[in-house]
């Protein structure tokens, strides 16, 4: 496939199959599209399926704001013993709110207790010992651990047998494309499913600073975002919070962190090439 002009600064939503690692999927998508560099915003286990948000080319620089988005999953756990549906519902609801988890042995992070938020958790279906459930949670929550701990709470044991990620922040699985379909697509068809970086940042509601066009070269050369450069900026921004710096035409210039000191509103961090 020939290189597509908007590829270098776009996001694509891929429906990952069971089997390959998330890195394998990124590599495959890169080869299909002819993009030299790409990255995903959150790993799925090899056996898990569902939504991978893949940033192409320059869009990889937006990973600090794309990787921390909330996630939603549909999981199936197998109970190791019999239990009543009401007891199962109570066990699941006990995970609502802030929970503390120790990452599994096979995880890529240190096995230290970490706090995460579970916003929603629902029982979808119970067929014998197989239980389908839905979880909406903070990034970095281990669904496999929730299944295991549910079994512990019930006193019968349980383990996760299937997991599918259905959303990442505002991005949904219904808009994702499977790799076999991607291979068959024409350049025009691919263009239609790409999400420009500007649109992706709008979708995640990244705080937005708009600068006067005359100061864009200074920002691109690493200058901090001074208050006199700015046409508009959100109120109530927190120190060290990321914002997108845009020119007057709506093009992304860089990611910056608020500092609001001595005439400077933000520190330039990641500059995007034109």
CORSUL-V435493 format. One record per backbone hydrogen bond with DSSP energy under -0.5 kcal/mol. CO is the residue of the C=O (numbers start at 1). NH is the residue of the N-H. If there is no record, write none. Layout:
co = [CO:CO]
nh = [NH:NH]
//
This chain:
co = [4:5:6:7:8:8:9:10:11:12:12:13:14:14:16:21:22:23:24:25:26:27:28:29:30:30:37:39:44:45:46:49:50:52:52:53:53:54:55:56:56:57:58:59:60:62:62:63:66:70:71:72:72:73:74:75:76:76:77:77:78:84:85:86:87:88:89:90:92:93:97:99:101:101:104:110:112:114:116:117:117:118:120:122:122:125:126:127:129:129:130:131:132:132:133:134:135:136:136:137:138:141:142:143:144:145:146:147:148:149:150:151:151:151:157:159:162:163:164:164:165:166:167:168:171:172:173:177:178:179:180:181:181:182:186:187:188:189:190:190:194:195:196:197:198:199:200:201:202:207:209:209:210:210:212:213:215:216:217:218:219:224:225:225:226:227:229:232:238:241:243:244:244:245:245:246:247:251:253:254:255:255:256:257:258:261:263:264:265:265:266:266:267:269:270]
nh = [7:8:9:10:58:59:197:56:195:14:54:177:16:52:50:25:26:27:28:29:30:31:32:33:34:35:57:55:22:48:19:165:16:14:54:41:55:12:39:10:59:60:61:62:63:65:66:67:69:169:137:166:167:135:164:133:161:162:79:131:159:88:89:90:91:92:93:94:95:96:118:116:103:114:107:112:103:101:99:119:138:97:136:124:134:132:128:130:79:131:127:77:124:125:75:122:73:119:120:71:141:143:146:147:148:149:150:151:152:153:154:155:156:157:80:78:76:49:74:166:51:173:72:171:168:175:176:15:182:183:184:184:185:185:190:191:192:193:193:194:196:11:200:201:202:203:204:206:205:244:211:246:231:232:215:216:219:220:221:223:222:226:265:266:229:230:212:210:241:258:256:209:246:253:254:211:250:247:272:245:269:270:243:267:240:264:227:261:259:260:225:268:257:271:255]
//
